[in-house]
Amino acid sequence: MKSPYVNELEPNQAITASFLVNAKEIRQKKSGELYLSLMLGDRTGEVDAKMWDNVSEVIDSFDRDDFVKVKGLIQVFHNRPQLTIHKMRRMDDTEIDYADYFPSSRRDAGEMWSELCGLVGQMSNPHLKGLLQTVLGDPEIAARYRRAPAAKQIHHAYLGGLLEHVLSLCTLARLTAPHYPIVDCDLLLTGVVLHDIGKIYELHYERGFSYSTDGQLLGHISIAMRMVGDKLRELPDFPPLLRSLVEHMILSHHGHLEFGSPKLPQFPEALLLHYIDDMDSKMECMRALIENDRQVEGCFTTYSGALERAALKKDRYLNPPEEARPPRPASSNGTVPPTPAAAAAKSDAAAHPLFASRPESAFAGKLKQALGPGETEPGS
């Protein structure tokens, strides 16, 4: 097992550790010398890394998706950890355990696959059930489906992430469909299982996550349409009108033309599929954003382009570190007394609200004396 992992790195820590190179850029200093800007990662996250000196010795020795061993120092830059590399070398694949470097679902892939097949087996519509069993019964599709991430970066971006996402949607579908009598649960579940199936070929996930050639040329929606069409040729009795509904759910599940769907959802199951898919992906995106955030201080994460906001780290907000909340002495009755400035302000405000904001002003004091009640003259 490698050590330390990214999520174990601390500021001012000198480390010798191994990582996967997720990104590599060769940049130029103001002096004209070259330096390396890297994004290094393992199964727990990523860390920004820079190599400022002796770059010529290693610049051509490794590339993106290679494993490297580095020696350096963790520092804080713009409120985030940054690794300054002093030495590094490329590692051979025989030196590493792949499980240390690639994020994966916390659930067992075989267990998840059995659960999905069991849900399909419970469906009552024979045509939809037969289509899904034909698709999932393909050995190549089954192997890829169990391993594929749901996305390159945005949500469920880990091995087994697609299957975990689909099972989550199956749960949401079975909860929401009975609430709406117009929704056919079997049709909705068919859309859930098939809507992202093209991602098993859209992405490469043998080492780092990247788009395949077909992924870049076609995208997962077009790939899914092709896959479903191929399987439907094995089912000549499948109703043509039902086929159009299944295909429409695949085409429209992004919900908006500008998000890549060539059609908008136009019947209840298609619309509900879009909303539960969108909700599940955004909730997972927020979970990952909070869990993987590397901000050293503060209660908010960095800005997420996918969510168009930063997220509140609720646990840190409700339970701030002790150094962020200096203790104040309590009075004899156990209450915390106000600060002297607050007490003075309160006293002045009670006397006359005009002076509450600037009790230290000499002018305010004279004005207060002039406006205050005068002495009563004798005999009046």
C-alpha positions in Angstrom: 0.0 0.0 0.0 1.3 3.4 -1.0 1.8 6.2 1.6 1.1 8.9 2.0 -2.1 9.3 0.0 -3.2 12.8 -1.3 -5.8 13.2 1.5 -3.1 12.6 4.1 -0.8 15.5 2.9 -0.2 18.3 5.4 1.4 21.7 5.0 5.2 21.9 5.7 5.4 18.1 5.3 8.4 16.6 3.5 7.3 13.6 1.6 8.6 10.8 -0.6 5.6 9.2 -2.4 4.3 7.8 -5.6 1.5 9.2 -7.8 -0.3 9.0 -11.1 0.4 11.9 -13.5 -3.1 13.2 -14.4 -1.8 16.3 -16.2 1.6 17.6 -17.4 2.5 21.1 -18.7 5.9 22.5 -19.6 5.9 26.2 -18.7 8.4 29.0 -18.8 9.7 31.2 -15.9 10.2 34.9 -16.4 13.9 34.2 -16.7 13.2 31.9 -19.7 14.0 28.7 -17.9 11.5 25.8 -18.1 9.5 24.4 -15.2 7.0 21.6 -14.8 3.4 22.1 -13.7 1.8 18.8 -12.8 -1.4 17.4 -11.4 -0.6 14.3 -9.5 -3.2 12.0 -8.1 -4.2 8.7 -6.4 -7.4 7.1 -5.4 -8.1 9.8 -2.8 -7.7 12.9 -4.9 -5.3 15.2 -6.7 -2.6 17.7 -5.7 -1.1 20.5 -7.7 2.7 20.1 -8.1 5.5 22.2 -9.4 9.1 21.3 -10.3 11.2 24.5 -10.5 14.8 23.2 -10.7 16.7 20.4 -12.5 13.8 20.1 -15.0 16.0 19.1 -17.9 16.9 15.9 -16.2 13.3 14.5 -16.1 11.3 16.5 -18.6 11.3 13.8 -21.3 11.4 10.8 -18.9 7.6 10.6 -18.2 4.3 11.7 -19.6 0.6 11.9 -18.6 -0.8 8.6 -17.3 2.6 7.5 -16.1 3.4 6.7 -12.5 6.1 8.7 -10.8 7.9 8.7 -7.4 8.6 12.2 -6.1 10.5 13.7 -3.2 9.4 17.2 -2.2 7.8 19.6 0.3 4.1 20.3 0.8 3.4 24.1 1.0 0.3 26.3 1.0 -0.3 28.4 -2.1 -3.6 30.4 -2.5 -5.0 28.5 0.5 -4.4 25.1 -1.1 -1.7 22.5 -0.7 1.0 22.6 -3.4 3.8 20.1 -3.8 7.2 21.5 -4.7 9.2 18.7 -6.2 12.9 18.3 -5.6 13.5 15.0 -7.2 11.4 12.6 -9.3 11.6 9.5 -11.5 9.2 7.4 -13.6 8.0 4.2 -12.0 7.5 0.9 -13.8 4.0 -0.6 -13.7 5.5 -3.6 -11.8 6.3 -1.3 -8.9 2.7 -0.2 -8.2 -0.7 -1.6 -7.2 -3.3 -0.1 -9.5 -5.9 -0.1 -6.7 -3.9 2.6 -4.9 -4.2 5.1 -7.8 -7.6 4.8 -9.3 -10.7 6.0 -7.4 -13.4 3.4 -7.3 -16.8 2.9 -5.8 -17.0 1.9 -2.2 -19.4 -0.8 -3.1 -18.5 -4.2 -4.6 -19.0 -4.3 -8.4 -20.2 -7.8 -8.4 -22.8 -7.1 -5.7 -24.0 -4.0 -7.6 -24.3 -6.0 -10.8 -26.4 -8.7 -9.1 -28.6 -6.0 -7.7 -29.2 -4.4 -11.1 -29.9 -7.8 -12.8 -32.3 -8.6 -10.0 -34.3 -5.4 -10.5 -34.5 -6.1 -14.2 -35.7 -9.6 -13.5 -38.6 -8.1 -11.4 -40.0 -6.1 -14.4 -43.4 -7.1 -15.7 -43.3 -5.7 -19.2 -41.9 -8.7 -21.3 -40.6 -6.6 -24.1 -38.7 -4.1 -21.9 -37.5 -6.8 -19.7 -36.3 -8.8 -22.7 -34.4 -5.8 -24.1 -32.6 -5.1 -20.9 -31.7 -8.8 -20.4 -30.4 -8.9 -23.9 -28.2 -5.8 -23.4 -26.9 -6.8 -20.0 -26.4 -10.4 -21.1 -23.7 -9.4 -23.6 -20.4 -10.4 -21.9 -18.4 -7.4 -23.2 -21.1 -4.9 -22.2 -21.4 -6.5 -18.8 -17.7 -6.3 -18.1 -17.5 -2.7 -19.2 -20.7 -1.7 -17.4 -19.3 -3.0 -14.1 -16.1 -1.0 -14.4 -16.9 2.2 -16.2 -17.1 5.6 -14.5 -20.2 7.7 -15.0 -18.1 10.7 -16.2 -14.6 11.9 -16.7 -14.7 14.5 -13.9 -18.1 15.9 -13.0 -20.0 13.1 -11.1 -19.4 9.5 -10.1 -16.0 9.9 -11.7 -14.5 6.6 -10.4 -14.4 3.0 -11.4 -17.8 1.5 -10.9 -19.3 5.0 -10.8 -21.7 4.4 -13.8 -23.2 1.3 -12.1 -23.5 3.0 -8.7 -25.2 6.0 -10.4 -27.7 3.8 -12.3 -28.6 1.9 -9.1 -29.2 5.2 -7.3 -31.5 6.2 -10.2 -33.3 2.8 -9.9 -34.1 3.6 -6.3 -35.3 7.1 -7.1 -37.4 5.7 -10.0 -39.1 3.2 -7.8 -39.8 5.8 -5.2 -41.2 8.5 -7.5 -43.0 6.5 -10.1 -45.8 5.3 -7.7 -46.4 8.9 -6.7 -47.4 9.8 -10.3 -50.1 7.4 -11.6 -49.3 8.5 -15.2 -45.8 7.1 -15.0 -45.0 3.5 -16.2 -42.3 2.3 -13.8 -40.9 -0.4 -16.2 -40.5 2.2 -19.0 -38.8 4.6 -16.6 -36.4 1.9 -15.3 -35.6 1.0 -18.9 -34.6 4.6 -19.5 -32.5 4.5 -16.3 -30.5 1.4 -17.3 -29.9 2.5 -20.9 -29.6 6.3 -20.8 -25.8 6.4 -20.1 -24.8 3.0 -21.4 -22.8 4.6 -24.2 -20.3 5.8 -21.6 -18.9 2.3 -21.5 -17.3 3.1 -24.9 -17.2 6.9 -24.6 -14.5 6.8 -22.0 -11.1 5.2 -21.6 -10.6 4.0 -18.0 -7.7 1.6 -18.1 -5.3 4.2 -16.5 -6.5 7.8 -16.2 -9.9 8.8 -17.4 -10.1 10.2 -20.9 -12.3 10.3 -23.9 -12.0 7.5 -26.6 -12.0 8.4 -30.3 -15.6 7.4 -30.5 -16.3 9.4 -27.4 -14.9 12.5 -29.0 -16.5 11.9 -32.4 -20.0 10.6 -31.4 -20.6 11.1 -27.6 -22.4 8.7 -25.3 -25.9 9.5 -26.5 -25.2 8.5 -30.1 -23.2 5.5 -29.0 -26.1 4.3 -26.8 -28.5 4.7 -29.7 -26.2 2.5 -31.8 -25.9 -0.2 -29.1 -29.7 -0.4 -28.4 -30.3 -0.6 -32.2 -27.9 -3.5 -32.5 -29.7 -5.4 -29.7 -33.2 -4.6 -31.0 -32.3 -6.4 -34.2 -32.1 -9.6 -32.1 -35.7 -8.9 -30.9 -37.8 -8.8 -34.1 -41.1 -8.8 -32.1 -40.3 -5.7 -30.1 -43.1 -3.2 -30.7 -42.0 -0.3 -32.9 -43.9 2.3 -31.0 -42.4 1.2 -27.7 -39.0 1.3 -29.4 -39.5 5.0 -30.2 -40.3 5.8 -26.5 -37.1 4.0 -25.3 -35.0 5.8 -27.9 -36.6 9.2 -27.0 -35.6 8.8 -23.4 -32.0 8.2 -24.4 -32.0 11.2 -26.7 -33.7 13.6 -24.3 -32.3 12.7 -20.9 -30.0 15.8 -20.6 -33.2 17.8 -20.7 -32.0 20.8 -22.6 -30.8 21.3 -26.2 -27.8 23.3 -25.0 -26.8 20.4 -22.7 -26.4 18.0 -25.6 -29.8 16.5 -25.9 -31.1 16.6 -29.5 -34.7 16.5 -28.2 -36.5 17.8 -25.1 -38.4 15.3 -22.9 -41.9 15.0 -24.3 -43.7 12.4 -22.1 -43.8 11.8 -18.4 -41.2 9.0 -18.1 -38.7 11.0 -20.2 -39.2 14.1 -18.1 -38.9 12.3 -14.8 -35.8 10.5 -16.0 -34.1 13.8 -16.8 -34.9 15.3 -13.3 -33.8 12.3 -11.2 -30.7 11.9 -13.3 -29.9 15.6 -12.9 -30.6 15.5 -9.2 -28.5 12.4 -8.5 -25.5 13.8 -10.5 -25.6 17.1 -8.8 -25.9 15.6 -5.3 -22.9 13.4 -6.0 -21.0 16.4 -7.5 -21.6 18.3 -4.3 -20.6 15.4 -2.1 -17.3 15.0 -4.0 -16.7 18.7 -4.0 -17.0 19.0 -0.2 -15.2 15.7 0.6 -12.2 16.3 -1.8 -11.8 20.1 -1.2 -8.3 21.0 -0.2 -8.8 24.6 1.0 -6.7 24.9 4.2 -8.9 27.6 5.8 -12.5 28.7 5.7 -15.9 27.0 5.5 -16.4 27.1 1.7 -14.9 25.0 -1.0 -13.4 26.3 -4.2 -15.8 27.3 -7.0 -17.3 24.5 -8.9 -18.0 25.2 -12.6 -20.4 22.2 -12.8 -22.5 23.5 -9.9 -21.8 27.2 -10.6 -21.1 27.9 -6.9 -18.9 27.1 -4.0 -20.2 24.7 -1.4 -20.4 25.1 2.4 -18.5 22.6 4.4 -21.2 22.1 6.9 -19.3 20.1 9.4 -16.5 22.7 9.6 -19.1 25.5 9.8 -20.9 23.9 12.7 -17.8 22.6 14.4 -15.0 25.1 13.7 -11.4 24.3 14.7 -10.6 25.4 18.3 -8.0 27.9 17.0 -10.8 29.6 15.0 -12.8 30.3 18.1 -10.7 31.7 20.9 -12.2 31.2 24.4 -13.6 34.1 26.4 -13.7 34.0 30.2 -17.1 33.4 31.7 -18.6 35.4 34.6 -19.5 33.8 38.0 -23.0 32.9 36.8 -21.6 31.1 33.8 -22.5 33.7 31.2 -20.0 35.3 28.8 -19.7 39.0 29.6 -19.8 41.5 26.7 -16.5 43.1 25.6 -15.8 46.6 27.1 -16.4 48.3 23.8 -19.8 46.5 23.5 -20.7 47.5 27.0 -19.9 51.1 26.5 -21.8 51.3 23.2 -24.8 49.7 24.9 -24.7 52.3 27.7 -24.5 55.2 25.4 -27.3 53.9 23.2 -29.5 53.6 26.3 -28.7 57.2 27.2 -29.3 58.6 23.7 -29.3 56.7 20.4 -27.5 59.5 18.7 -24.3 58.5 20.3 -24.4 54.7 20.0 -22.2 54.6 16.9 -19.3 56.9 18.1 -19.1 56.9 21.9 -15.4 58.0 21.7 -16.1 61.3 19.9 -15.3 64.5 21.8 -17.9 66.4 19.8 -20.5 63.8 20.6 -19.8 64.2 24.2 -20.3 68.0 24.1 -23.4 67.6 22.1 -24.7 65.0 24.5 -24.2 67.4 27.4 -26.0 70.2 25.6 -28.9 68.1 24.7 -29.2 66.5 28.1 -31.6 67.8 30.9 -30.2 71.0 32.6 -30.3 72.0 36.3 -33.6 73.5 37.5 -33.3 77.3 38.4 -34.2 78.3 42.0 -37.8 79.4 42.4 -39.0 78.0 39.2 
